[in-house]
Amino acid sequence: VTELGSLPQVFCYLSDGWQGRLMTRRLSMTTRRELTEAVGERYRRSDRTEKRQILDEFIELTGYHRKHAIRVLCRDPQPQRAKP
């Protein structure tokens, strides 16, 4: 038992997610967007077993949480907004 408070499961996520957050900082927003568009297209037309492999690779590259990565890859590509 740790001294982190009433949510001991948070301690588990700190060790798993820390490396992912470091990896995310290494990718620029533009690179992440391009990666999401390319991998998302492949992910949406794949079957279940291929989706699992694609998702594992994508999570390793971006450091996203698994559920967030699924949501990002399933949605259609968004057009870029014009800067004001």
C-alpha positions as CSV (number, residue, x, y, z in Angstrom):
1,V,0.0,0.0,0.0
2,T,1.3,3.4,-0.9
3,E,0.8,6.8,0.7
4,L,-0.7,8.4,-2.4
5,G,-4.2,8.8,-0.9
6,S,-7.5,7.2,-1.4
7,L,-6.9,6.0,-5.0
8,P,-4.1,3.4,-4.9
9,Q,-4.7,2.5,-8.6
10,V,-3.2,5.9,-9.6
11,F,0.2,4.6,-8.4
12,C,0.0,1.8,-11.1
13,Y,-0.7,4.3,-13.9
14,L,2.2,6.5,-12.9
15,S,4.8,3.9,-13.7
16,D,3.1,2.8,-17.0
17,G,2.2,6.2,-18.3
18,W,5.4,8.1,-17.5
19,Q,7.4,6.8,-20.4
20,G,4.4,7.3,-22.7
21,R,4.3,11.0,-21.7
22,L,7.9,11.4,-22.5
23,M,7.4,9.8,-25.9
24,T,4.5,12.1,-26.6
25,R,6.7,15.2,-26.1
26,R,9.1,14.0,-28.8
27,L,6.4,14.1,-31.5
28,S,5.2,17.5,-32.7
29,M,1.5,18.2,-33.1
30,T,1.9,18.2,-36.9
31,T,3.6,14.8,-36.8
32,R,1.0,13.3,-34.5
33,R,-1.8,14.6,-36.8
34,E,-0.2,13.1,-39.9
35,L,0.5,9.8,-38.1
36,T,-3.1,9.7,-36.8
37,E,-4.5,10.3,-40.3
38,A,-2.3,7.6,-41.9
39,V,-2.7,5.0,-39.2
40,G,-6.4,5.8,-38.7
41,E,-7.3,5.1,-42.4
42,R,-5.5,1.7,-42.1
43,Y,-7.1,1.0,-38.7
44,R,-10.7,1.7,-39.9
45,R,-10.5,-0.7,-42.8
46,S,-8.8,-3.5,-40.9
47,D,-10.3,-6.6,-39.2
48,R,-10.1,-7.2,-35.5
49,T,-6.7,-8.9,-35.3
50,E,-5.0,-6.3,-37.5
51,K,-6.6,-3.5,-35.4
52,R,-5.0,-5.0,-32.3
53,Q,-1.6,-4.9,-33.8
54,I,-2.0,-1.4,-35.3
55,L,-3.3,-0.1,-31.9
56,D,-0.3,-1.6,-30.0
57,E,2.1,0.1,-32.4
58,F,0.3,3.4,-32.3
59,I,0.2,3.4,-28.5
60,E,3.9,2.7,-28.3
61,L,4.7,5.6,-30.7
62,T,2.4,8.2,-29.3
63,G,2.1,7.3,-25.6
64,Y,-1.7,7.6,-25.7
65,H,-3.9,5.7,-23.4
66,R,-5.4,2.7,-25.2
67,K,-9.0,3.9,-25.1
68,H,-8.1,7.4,-26.3
69,A,-6.1,5.9,-29.1
70,I,-9.1,3.9,-30.2
71,R,-11.3,7.1,-30.2
72,V,-8.7,9.1,-32.2
73,L,-8.2,6.4,-34.8
74,C,-11.9,5.7,-35.3
75,R,-13.0,9.2,-36.1
76,D,-12.8,10.7,-39.6
77,P,-10.0,13.1,-40.4
78,Q,-10.7,16.7,-39.4
79,P,-9.9,19.5,-41.8
80,Q,-7.2,21.8,-40.5
81,R,-8.5,25.1,-39.1
82,A,-7.3,28.3,-40.6
83,K,-5.3,30.4,-38.2
84,P,-7.0,33.7,-37.3
